[in-house]
Amino acid sequence: MIPDKYKIKRFEADELKPEETLADALSAHSVIEAPISRRVFSAFYTFIIIALVFIVFESFRLQVIDGNKYATLAEQSSSLKYQLSPLRGIIYDSQDRPMVENIPIFDLVAVRSYLPQNEVGMNNLIKNLVPIVGQNEGELPKLFEENRNQAMFLLKRNISKEEAIKIKSLALEGIFAVTNAQRHYINGSASAHLIGYISQVTPEDLKSDDYYYLNDRIGRLGLEAQYETYLRGAHHVFDFKKDDTFDEQIDITNGQNLFLNIDSSIQKQLYKSVSSVFAAAGVRRGAAIIQNPKTGAVLGLVSMPAFDNNIFENSAEPENVSKINKLLNSPDRTLLNRAIAGRYSPGSTIKP
């Protein structure tokens, strides 16, 4: 028996009869059902409509507006094809003498899917790479981590032939030495403002032109920048295979060559003369141009102060980093081509 103090006393007035659930007006209790306000439904429908509009807009943006960009990124992150820049076109003077040339180099490339999958293997790989890449064991893991979403990425540009042979002999998992080329400007400072230079593409370059890939280089100054679309050519591909080798595709389209009115002999002599005159007069800034008076063809063009445009080809080297920073921060605005961009009073040359 359950003691009375544990019993729940029920009263008839507290019980809910079945018919009272169907007719609020007949119930002795307070209102059992209340209609949901129309405002609640309106707010709910408005939220659903806004969410659907947002989803449709984002889908349109991702698939139509930015579809090509994301398709390219997806292909780069999953493909085992390494896009190599083609050989840039050669720039010749009026006597068909090259003023720039392409020098063969090797790039050190890592392929994500072939890298060791365990910590011990990665540690051994990093120890072997340290003397080649020139970084300590603490920096290399950061490099691999920064490129964790890339199917393949550049470890170091322009390794020596001996280093490339060593990489091949060590047979490091996921590490390849790939042939490439870099620019060499034959006249250096004598034609730096005229020829210009090339450098690594930036995120802004990748957004503005679908042609470029992460490891491409682009003309930044002078003729290299002005005729970029003609000099750059079309990409070719290294396709990495399961046997740790790569095959080069045959469909290579190199850049177009450029032929100038410039005479490189006159160009070098003009630079030499202007440099000596400026040094004797204590002048740092200025420009000089030699033209054919009959045709107006520019035979030589110099801007002072000059710079060595070859330092941009190995911009990662410590000595070149300091030189480039000095150029970029120069109070003389060394990179300004005063022959075409300087503002001067015409003086007596305007009278004829």
N, C-alpha and C positions, 0 to 999 in steps of 0.2 A: 504494500500500500504506500502511496505517495503522501507525505504529510501535507496538511492543508496549506501550510505557508509556502509551498512550492507550486500550488495550483494557480493558474491564470483564470481569473473570473471574467466571464464573458457576459455581456448584456445584449439584449435584443437590439437595442438602439445602436449598438456599435457594429452590428452585422450588416453587410452589404448584400441586398437581395439581387438576383439575376436581372430582373426587369429594370432595376435602377441603373444598370450599366448602359441601357439603351435609351433612357429618357432622363436627361439631366433635370428637366423641369419637375418631374415627379419625385425626385430624390430629396430626402431630408438633409442630405449632406451638401457641402459646398460644390460648386461646379467641378465635375470630374474631367470634362474635355473642354479645351479652348482652341479655337482656330489659330493656325500660324499666321502671323502678319504678312501681308503682301510685300512689305519692305524686306523681309528676310529672303523671300524668293527672288526679289529684284536684285538684291546684293549678291546672292549666290549665282544667278544667271550672268550678272555683270562680270563676276570673277572668272566664270567659265569662259566667257567670250574673250576677255582680255588674255587669258592663258592660251586659248586657241590661236588668237591673232599673233601672239608672241612666238608660239611654236611654228606657225606658218612662215612668219617673217624670218626667223632664224634658219629654218630649213631652206628657204629661198636664198638667203645670204650664203650659207655653207655650200649649197649645191650649184647655184647659178652664178652669183656674183664672185665668190671666192673659190669656186669649184676647181678651176685649173690649178690654183696655188696649192690647195690642200691635196689634190691628186698627186702633184709633183712631190710634195713633202712625204706623202704616204709611200710613194714609190721609192724615194730616197731612203726611207727608214726601213724598208722591207727588202729592197732589191740587193742582190750581190753584184751589181754592176757599178763600177767606180767611174764616174764621169770625169774625163780628163780634158783640159782645155786644149784646143788644137794649136798647132804652131802659128803664131802671129805672123802677119805679113812682114816682109823686109822693107825697110825704107832706104831708097837709093837717092843719090844726088844726081845732078844733071849729066854726069859722066858715067852713070851706071855703077858707081862705087857705093857699096853698102855703108850706111851710117849707123846701123844697128844690126845685130845678129842674134840668132837663137842658139844657146849653148845647152847641150844635153845634160840633164841632171837626174837624180833619183829622189823620189819622195818615199818616206816611210809611212805605210798605211796599215791600220788595224781593222780587221774584219770581225765584227762582234760575234757572229755565230760560230766562228772557229776558235775563239779565245778559250783558255782553260775554264772549266766550270767549277773548279774547287779552289779553295784559298791557297793551298800549297802550290798548285800549278801556277796561279797568278803571281805568287811571291817569287817563284823561280823565274818567271817571264820578266818581271820588273827588274830583278837583279841583272839579267842579261841585257836589258834595254838601257839601263842607267848610263853606261859609258858611251853608248851610241847617241842617245837622245840628249845627253848633257844635262840631265836633271837628277836631283837626288831621289832616293826611294820614297820620300814623303810627298813629293810633288807629282810623281807619275800616277799614283792611285787617284788623285784629284782629277787629272786629265781624263782618265778612263771614266770616272764618275760623271764629269761634265758632259761626256758624249754617250751616256748610257742609252739614250733614245735613238742614236744613229746606228744604222746597219754597218757603216764603215766610216772611218774618220782619219784625218791626217795627224800623225804623231810628230813628224818633223819634215821640213822641206829642205831639199838640197843636201842630202847626205853624200858622202864621198863614195867613189867606186869601190874602195876597199871595204867600207862599211856595208855597202850593198852585198858584196861577196860574202862578208861575214854573216849577214842576216840569212843568206841562202844556205850557208854551210851549217849554221846552228839549227835551221829548220824549226824556228820558233812558231808555236801554234798561233794562227790568226794574224801573223805579222808578215808583211810583204814589202819588198822594195820595187816600186813602180817607176818606169821611165817617164820623164817629163822634160820640160825645157824652161829656161829662164832667159830674159833679155840681157844683152851686153851692149852698152852704148859705146861705140868705138872712140868717139871724140870726147866723151865724158863732159866736163864742164864747158868745153868750147861750144857745144850745141845743146846744152841742157834745156834752156828755155824754148828753143826751137823744137826739139824732138819731144821733150816732156819725159814722163816716166809712167810706169804702171804699178799698182799696189793691190792688196787683197780687197775683195768686195766687202761692203758693209751690209748690215740688215736693211738699210734704206735702198741699196742697189738691188737686193734680192726682191724687194717689194715692187720696185718700179719697173723691173724688166724680168720676164720669165726665162730669159735666155740663161741667166747666171745660176751657178751652183755654189755651194759653200766654199769650195777651194779655188774658185776662179779668181782671176786678176783683171783689173779694168784700167784703161787709160785715165790718168788724172790731170795731165797738163800737156800743153803743146799739141803736136800732131798726133800723139798717141791717144789723146782724148778727142780731138776734133774728128778723126777718122776711125774711131773705135769700132763702129758697126762694120767697116770694111776690113779692118786689120784682124779682127778677132776670129773669123772663120766659124766652123761648126764643130760641136763636140764629137769626140770619139770615146769609146768605152773599153774598159778592161772588165772582162767577165770572169769572176773568181769561180773556180770549179772545185769539186769535192776532193780532188787529188792534190790540193794545196798549190795549184798552179793557176796561171791566168792566161787567157787567150785574148789577143788584140783583134778587134774587128777591123775589117779592111776598108769600110766606108769612111775614110778620113777626108775632111774638107778643110784644108788649111786656109788661113787668112789671105786676102789679096795684098799684093805688093804695092808700094806707094813710090812714085817717081816725082822728084822735086825739081824746081828751077835752081835750087841751092847748089853752089859749087863748094864741096867740102874743103878744098884747098883755100879758097877765099874765106870761108867760114873760120877756119883755124887761124889764118893770118889776121883776120879782123879781130878775133878774140885776143890774140897775142898783142896786137898793137894797142887796142883799147885798154887792156890790163896794164901795160907799161906806162901809157899816158896818164891813166887815172892814178897809178901808184906815184908817179912823179909829181902830180898836181895835188896829191892828198885827197882825191875825190873817191867816194865809195859807190855812189849811185849814178846811173845814167844808162844810155842806150845808143846803139849805132846800127845803121842799116846801109847796105850797098845794093843799088839797083842798076839794072841795065837801062840807060837813059832812052834807048830807042823803043823798048817794049814794056818797061816798067817791071820786068821780072825781078824778084828779090833773089840776089846772089849770095847774100850773107846777112845774118841778123843776130845781134848780141845784146843781152841785157845784163847790167851789172848791179849788185854783185852776183856772181855766178855760183853754181853748186854742182856737185857730182851726182848725177842722176842714177849712177850705178848702186848707190848705197840703199836704194829702195828695193832692190832685188833680193837682198839678204837683210831685210829690216829687223829680223829677230836676233841678229848678232848683237851682243852687248855694245860693241864699239859703234855700230851703226845706229843703235837706238839713241845714244847720246847725240850723235850728229844730226839725226832727224829731228829730235826735240829742239836742238839748237836752231835748226832751220825754221821750224814752225813758230818759234818764239822770238825770232830775230827782229830787232827794232828797225832794221833796214828792209824788212819785208822781202827777203831774198827770193821767194818763190814767185813774186810778181814779175810778169814779163813787161818791163817798162817800154819795150819797143812797140807793143801793140795796145797796152792797157794804161800806160802813163799819160797824165794830162800836163801838157807843156804849152807855153806860149809859142806860136809858130815862128816868131822872129822874122828875119829878113828872107827866109826861104819861101815865104808866101808871096813876095813881091813879083817874081816872074809869072 
